[in-house]
């Protein structure tokens, strides 16, 4: 049986190693809803809260 590309195996990619601009262009291509794109932009800008310290990348 040929290996299915959707077999659950994926590479471990951290968002720090992916260009956010490239990621947004890719998502915009796949998702046509501008409201969802705007929400994802806000999530990417929000940063991370760890041990009471906010880190914005």
N, C-alpha and C positions, 0 to 999 in steps of 0.2 A: 504494500500500500504506500503510495507517495506521501511524503511529509506535507501536512497541511500547514500553510503559513500562519493560521490562527490556532495553533495547537497549544497555546498558553505559554510558550517559551518566549521570553522577551529579554532584551538587554537592560541592564540596570543603568538608567540615565538619570543623573541629578539635574534639576532645573538650573543649577548654577553653571553647568557645562553647556547648556543650550542657549543660543542667542534668543532673547525674548522677542526681538523684532522678527526673527525668522519664524519662531513659534507662532506669533500672532498672524503673520502672513499665511502660514500653513492652516491655522484654524479658520481664518477668514475664507480661505478657499473651500474648506470642507463645510463650514456653517454659514448660512446666508443671513441669519438673524443678527442685525446690528446690536440689539439689546443684549444678547448673549456675549457678543464680542466685547462690548463696553464693560460688562460685568467681569469677564475674564481679565481685562486690562486692570481693573480696580484690584482684583485679587493679586495679580502679579506685583502691583505697586505697594500693596498693604504691608509686606514684610512678614517677619516671623517673631513670635513672642516666646522666648525661652528663659525660664528662671527669672521672670519679671523684667527681662531686657528685650527691647524691640530691636531687631536687626533688619534694616532695609537694604536690599541688594541693588 
